[in-house]
Amino acid sequence: MAAGCSMMPAPYRGACPPCHLWPHAACLRSRSCMLTTRGRRPESSETQMRKGFEIRPRTSCPPVASGCPAAVGRLPGVAAAFLLVFLLALVAPLPSSAGEEPKDISYGDPLEPLNRIVFAVNEMLDTIVLRPAAFVYGKVMPAPVKRGVRNVIRHLSLPFTFVNDVAQGEWERSGDTAQRFLLNTMIGFVGLVDVAEDHGLPHRSTDFGSTLASWGVGEGPYLVLPLAGPSNVRDGAGLIVQSVADPVDIAFRRADLDHMPLVRAGVATIDFRHRNLDTLDDFKANALDYYAFIRTLYRQRRAFEIDGGQEMYLRGKQDGEDEEYAYPPPRPDFSRGAPPVKAPPAQ
């Protein structure tokens, strides 16, 4: 077992939670991981417990990524633009002397103090408003209704997905997205029923942040956005573009239904929160540092999505390899103790 594993919370002792949630193919066969503290030099057990752990895959297991995904809401375009410009100004590099080496600041999170404040506010709103609403939604709504709501949410995302597929040069995938949208619109009662899945057209999602990544734009510093949750400069810019360029939202505004984009985002947020009630509760109960835990999960899942992990999963699923390519895979059974984990070889 890797050093420090005995100090992990019991449900995750000896295993790497991110690998169980959003895996890369290599992680599915070898899920051992190593835990390192946030400092560069060894620290005492007391200091490690106080700071929490940063969870990293071992060298043979490349990083995988969106984010434990947070509920993504759409900020009004102007407000979001001002927010992003303000944050970009904060993270702009300051000039340094010629002989001074750049410093590694908090693993790509130079705004951590500000991010933690926003994170705490988001968590307070989640506790007071979002989680109770998601709980009631799950108890009141029948399963067929919830499935239909989920199908409509995914269906309305397809026009913007198509735009990003074209922008990324994914011609075959853009054709599949267009076929899926037309088929579910005409036969599936405007997306209420997912008939395209049975015709070999599974749901795929992408966004403008992924498009920027395909153009070579770096992710930039980690950000926690108000209401939107974990993000970074690149994905924050993608959210701004989506808030003003999503074809469905444009159609709503032209039809004088200006409130519908907010309703759509709110329903999608409640649906996401309902589907992750138990998962997020487990994370909060077992993570030594919930902020750092969510930051790690977001980064790994985001990298997984951008590196083509979604396509890998769908290909495996179509080939009948559901167990190997589970997305996310089933939670491990720790009732008989955690499986042994071999420590990585010393460098």
C-alpha positions as CSV (number, residue, x, y, z in Angstrom):
1,M,0.0,0.0,0.0
2,A,1.3,3.4,-0.9
3,A,2.6,5.6,1.9
4,G,-0.2,7.5,3.5
5,C,-3.0,5.3,2.3
6,S,-3.8,4.2,5.9
7,M,-4.7,7.9,6.6
8,M,-7.3,8.0,3.8
9,P,-11.0,7.9,4.7
10,A,-12.2,4.3,5.1
11,P,-14.4,4.0,1.9
12,Y,-11.4,5.0,-0.3
13,R,-8.5,3.4,1.7
14,G,-6.2,1.7,-0.8
15,A,-7.9,3.0,-3.9
16,C,-8.1,6.1,-5.9
17,P,-11.6,7.6,-6.1
18,P,-11.1,9.6,-9.3
19,C,-10.1,6.4,-11.1
20,H,-13.3,4.8,-10.0
21,L,-15.4,7.7,-11.2
22,W,-13.9,8.9,-14.5
23,P,-11.3,6.5,-15.7
24,H,-8.8,6.4,-18.5
25,A,-8.4,3.0,-20.2
26,A,-5.1,2.4,-18.4
27,C,-6.7,3.2,-15.0
28,L,-9.4,0.5,-15.6
29,R,-6.8,-2.3,-15.6
30,S,-4.5,-0.9,-12.9
31,R,-6.3,1.3,-10.4
32,S,-3.6,1.7,-7.8
33,C,-2.6,5.2,-7.1
34,M,-0.3,7.1,-4.9
35,L,-1.1,9.8,-2.5
36,T,1.1,12.8,-2.0
37,T,0.8,15.7,0.2
38,R,0.5,19.2,-1.1
39,G,4.0,20.2,-0.1
40,R,7.2,19.3,-1.9
41,R,9.1,18.1,1.2
42,P,7.9,15.3,3.6
43,E,5.6,16.6,6.3
44,S,4.5,15.2,9.6
45,S,1.3,13.1,9.9
46,E,-0.4,16.0,11.8
47,T,0.4,18.5,9.1
48,Q,-0.8,16.1,6.4
49,M,-4.1,15.6,8.2
50,R,-4.5,19.3,8.5
51,K,-3.8,20.1,4.9
52,G,-5.5,17.1,3.3
53,F,-4.2,15.1,0.4
54,E,-3.8,15.7,-3.3
55,I,-4.7,12.6,-5.2
56,R,-2.6,11.8,-8.2
57,P,-2.5,8.8,-10.5
58,R,0.7,7.0,-10.6
59,T,3.1,7.5,-13.5
60,S,1.8,4.6,-15.6
61,C,-1.8,5.9,-15.3
62,P,-2.2,9.2,-17.2
63,P,-4.4,11.8,-15.7
64,V,-8.0,11.6,-16.5
65,A,-10.6,14.2,-16.2
66,S,-15.4,17.8,-16.0
67,G,-15.7,18.1,-13.4
68,C,-16.6,16.1,-10.2
69,P,-19.0,17.9,-12.6
70,A,-20.7,20.7,-10.8
71,A,-24.1,22.0,-11.7
72,V,-23.4,24.3,-14.6
73,G,-25.7,27.3,-14.7
74,R,-25.6,30.1,-17.3
75,L,-24.6,33.5,-16.1
76,P,-26.1,36.5,-18.0
77,G,-23.7,37.3,-20.8
78,V,-22.6,40.8,-19.6
79,A,-22.2,39.8,-16.0
80,A,-20.2,36.7,-17.0
81,A,-18.0,38.7,-19.3
82,F,-17.2,41.2,-16.5
83,L,-16.4,38.3,-14.1
84,L,-14.1,36.7,-16.6
85,V,-12.2,39.9,-17.4
86,F,-11.8,40.6,-13.7
87,L,-10.5,37.1,-13.0
88,L,-8.1,37.3,-16.0
89,A,-6.8,40.5,-14.7
90,L,-6.1,38.9,-11.3
91,V,-4.3,35.9,-12.8
92,A,-2.2,37.9,-15.3
93,P,1.5,37.2,-14.7
94,L,3.5,40.0,-13.1
95,P,6.8,40.9,-14.6
96,S,9.8,39.4,-12.9
97,S,13.5,40.1,-12.8
98,A,15.7,38.5,-15.4
99,G,17.3,36.1,-13.0
100,E,14.2,35.1,-11.0
101,E,12.7,31.7,-11.7
102,P,8.9,31.4,-11.8
103,K,7.4,29.9,-8.7
104,D,5.0,26.9,-8.6
105,I,1.9,28.4,-7.0
106,S,-0.5,25.9,-5.4
107,Y,-0.6,23.5,-8.3
108,G,-2.3,25.8,-10.8
109,D,-4.6,27.4,-8.3
110,P,-3.2,30.8,-7.6
111,L,-6.6,32.1,-6.7
112,E,-7.2,29.5,-4.0
113,P,-8.1,31.9,-1.2
114,L,-10.8,33.5,-3.4
115,N,-11.9,30.2,-4.9
116,R,-12.4,28.8,-1.4
117,I,-14.7,31.7,-0.5
118,V,-16.8,31.2,-3.6
119,F,-16.8,27.4,-3.0
120,A,-18.1,28.0,0.5
121,V,-20.9,30.2,-0.8
122,N,-21.8,27.7,-3.4
123,E,-21.9,24.9,-0.8
124,M,-24.1,27.0,1.5
125,L,-26.6,27.6,-1.4
126,D,-26.4,23.9,-2.2
127,T,-27.2,23.0,1.4
128,I,-30.1,25.5,1.7
129,V,-31.7,25.4,-1.7
130,L,-30.3,22.9,-4.3
131,R,-30.0,19.7,-2.3
132,P,-33.5,19.9,-0.7
133,A,-35.0,20.7,-4.1
134,A,-33.2,17.8,-5.7
135,F,-34.3,15.5,-2.9
136,V,-38.0,16.5,-3.3
137,Y,-37.7,16.2,-7.1
138,G,-36.5,12.6,-6.7
139,K,-39.2,11.7,-4.2
140,V,-42.1,13.3,-6.0
141,M,-41.4,12.7,-9.7
142,P,-42.0,9.1,-11.1
143,A,-39.1,7.4,-12.8
144,P,-40.5,7.8,-16.3
145,V,-41.0,11.5,-15.8
146,K,-37.4,11.9,-14.6
147,R,-36.1,9.9,-17.5
148,G,-38.1,12.1,-19.9
149,V,-36.8,15.3,-18.3
150,R,-33.2,14.0,-18.7
151,N,-33.8,13.1,-22.3
152,V,-35.2,16.6,-23.1
153,I,-32.2,18.2,-21.3
154,R,-29.8,16.2,-23.4
155,H,-31.8,16.8,-26.6
156,L,-31.7,20.6,-26.2
157,S,-27.9,20.5,-25.9
158,L,-27.5,18.9,-29.3
159,P,-27.6,22.0,-31.5
160,F,-24.7,23.6,-29.6
161,T,-22.9,20.2,-29.5
162,F,-23.2,20.2,-33.3
163,V,-21.7,23.7,-33.6
164,N,-18.7,22.6,-31.5
165,D,-18.3,19.3,-33.4
166,V,-18.0,21.3,-36.6
167,A,-15.6,23.8,-35.0
168,Q,-13.4,20.9,-33.8
169,G,-13.4,19.4,-37.3
170,E,-15.2,16.3,-36.1
171,W,-17.2,15.8,-39.3
172,E,-18.4,12.2,-38.7
173,R,-19.4,13.0,-35.2
174,S,-21.2,16.2,-36.3
175,G,-23.2,14.1,-38.7
176,D,-24.2,11.7,-36.0
177,T,-25.2,14.6,-33.8
178,A,-27.4,16.1,-36.5
179,Q,-29.0,12.7,-37.2
180,R,-29.7,12.1,-33.5
181,F,-31.3,15.6,-33.2
182,L,-33.6,15.1,-36.2
183,L,-34.6,11.6,-35.3
184,N,-35.5,12.4,-31.7
185,T,-37.2,15.6,-32.7
186,M,-39.5,13.9,-35.3
187,I,-40.0,10.5,-33.7
188,G,-39.1,10.9,-30.1
189,F,-41.6,13.7,-29.3
190,V,-39.1,16.5,-29.4
191,G,-36.5,14.5,-27.4
192,L,-38.9,13.1,-24.7
193,V,-38.1,9.6,-25.9
194,D,-34.5,8.7,-26.9
195,V,-35.2,6.6,-30.0
196,A,-31.8,7.5,-31.6
197,E,-30.0,5.3,-29.0
198,D,-31.6,2.2,-30.4
199,H,-30.5,3.2,-33.9
200,G,-26.8,3.3,-33.1
201,L,-26.6,7.0,-32.3
202,P,-25.6,7.4,-28.7
203,H,-25.6,10.7,-26.9
204,R,-22.3,12.6,-27.1
205,S,-21.6,15.9,-25.5
206,T,-19.0,18.6,-26.0
207,D,-18.7,22.3,-25.3
208,F,-16.8,25.4,-26.4
209,G,-14.2,24.8,-23.7
210,S,-13.4,21.5,-25.5
211,T,-13.3,23.4,-28.8
212,L,-10.8,25.9,-27.4
213,A,-8.7,22.9,-26.1
214,S,-8.7,21.4,-29.6
215,W,-7.4,24.7,-30.9
216,G,-4.5,24.5,-28.5
217,V,-5.7,26.9,-25.9
218,G,-4.4,26.0,-22.4
219,E,-6.8,25.6,-19.5
220,G,-5.3,28.4,-17.4
221,P,-5.7,28.7,-13.6
222,Y,-8.4,26.8,-11.7
223,L,-11.5,28.8,-10.9
224,V,-14.6,28.3,-8.9
225,L,-17.5,30.3,-10.5
226,P,-20.5,31.6,-8.5
227,L,-23.4,29.1,-9.0
228,A,-21.5,27.3,-11.9
229,G,-18.9,25.6,-9.7
230,P,-15.5,24.2,-10.7
231,S,-14.0,25.6,-13.9
232,N,-10.9,27.2,-15.3
233,V,-10.2,30.3,-17.5
234,R,-10.6,28.3,-20.7
235,D,-13.9,26.7,-19.7
236,G,-15.1,29.9,-18.1
237,A,-14.7,31.6,-21.5
238,G,-16.6,28.6,-23.0
239,L,-19.5,29.2,-20.6
240,I,-19.6,32.9,-21.7
241,V,-19.7,31.9,-25.4
242,Q,-22.4,29.3,-24.7
243,S,-24.6,31.8,-22.8
244,V,-24.8,34.0,-25.9
245,A,-24.3,31.6,-28.8
246,D,-26.4,28.5,-27.9
247,P,-28.9,28.1,-30.8
248,V,-31.7,26.9,-28.5
249,D,-31.3,29.9,-26.1
250,I,-31.2,32.2,-29.1
251,A,-34.4,30.7,-30.4
252,F,-36.0,31.2,-26.9
253,R,-35.0,34.9,-26.9
254,R,-36.3,35.5,-30.4
255,A,-39.6,34.1,-29.3
256,D,-39.7,36.5,-26.4
257,L,-39.2,33.6,-23.9
258,D,-36.2,35.3,-22.2
259,H,-36.8,33.3,-19.0
260,M,-36.5,29.9,-20.7
261,P,-32.7,29.7,-20.7
262,L,-32.7,30.2,-16.9
263,V,-35.5,27.6,-16.5
264,R,-33.6,25.2,-18.7
265,A,-30.4,25.7,-16.7
266,G,-32.3,25.3,-13.4
267,V,-34.0,22.1,-14.4
268,A,-30.7,20.7,-15.6
269,T,-29.0,21.6,-12.3
270,I,-31.7,19.9,-10.2
271,D,-31.6,16.8,-12.4
272,F,-27.8,16.6,-12.0
273,R,-28.0,17.2,-8.3
274,H,-30.6,14.5,-7.9
275,R,-28.6,11.9,-9.8
276,N,-25.6,12.6,-7.6
277,L,-27.1,13.0,-4.1
278,D,-25.5,9.9,-2.6
279,T,-22.2,10.4,-4.4
280,L,-21.6,14.0,-3.3
281,D,-22.8,13.1,0.2
282,D,-20.1,10.4,0.3
283,F,-17.5,12.8,-0.9
284,K,-18.3,15.4,1.7
285,A,-18.3,12.8,4.5
286,N,-15.0,11.1,3.6
287,A,-12.8,13.8,2.0
288,L,-10.2,15.4,4.3
289,D,-10.3,18.5,2.2
290,Y,-13.5,18.6,0.1
291,Y,-12.4,21.7,-1.9
292,A,-9.1,20.0,-3.0
293,F,-11.0,16.7,-3.6
294,I,-13.5,18.4,-6.0
295,R,-10.7,20.3,-7.7
296,T,-8.8,17.1,-8.4
297,L,-11.9,15.3,-9.7
298,Y,-12.9,18.2,-11.9
299,R,-9.4,18.4,-13.5
300,Q,-9.2,14.7,-14.1
301,R,-12.6,14.3,-15.6
302,R,-12.1,17.3,-17.8
303,A,-8.9,15.9,-19.1
304,F,-10.6,12.6,-19.7
305,E,-13.3,14.2,-21.7
306,I,-11.0,16.4,-23.8
307,D,-8.6,13.4,-24.4
308,G,-11.4,11.4,-26.0
309,G,-12.4,9.3,-23.1
310,Q,-16.1,9.6,-24.0
311,E,-15.4,8.2,-27.4
312,M,-13.4,5.3,-25.9
313,Y,-16.3,4.5,-23.6
314,L,-18.9,4.5,-26.4
315,R,-16.7,2.4,-28.7
316,G,-16.3,-0.2,-25.9
317,K,-20.0,-0.1,-25.2
318,Q,-20.9,-0.7,-28.8
319,D,-18.4,-3.7,-28.9
320,G,-20.1,-5.3,-25.9
321,E,-17.3,-4.4,-23.4
322,D,-19.5,-2.6,-20.9
323,E,-17.7,-4.0,-17.9
324,E,-14.3,-2.8,-19.0
325,Y,-15.5,0.6,-20.2
326,A,-18.0,1.4,-17.5
327,Y,-18.5,5.2,-17.4
328,P,-18.3,5.7,-14.5
329,P,-17.5,2.1,-13.3
330,P,-19.4,0.6,-10.4
331,R,-18.2,1.6,-6.9
332,P,-15.9,-1.0,-5.4
333,D,-17.1,-3.2,-2.6
334,F,-15.0,-2.5,0.5
335,S,-17.2,-4.7,2.8
336,R,-14.3,-7.2,3.1
337,G,-11.6,-4.5,3.3
338,A,-9.7,-2.6,0.6
339,P,-7.8,-4.5,-2.0
340,P,-4.0,-4.4,-1.6
341,V,-2.3,-1.6,-3.5
342,K,1.3,-1.9,-4.6
343,A,3.4,1.2,-4.0
344,P,5.0,2.6,-7.2
345,P,8.7,2.0,-7.7
346,A,11.0,4.6,-6.2
347,Q,12.2,7.1,-8.7
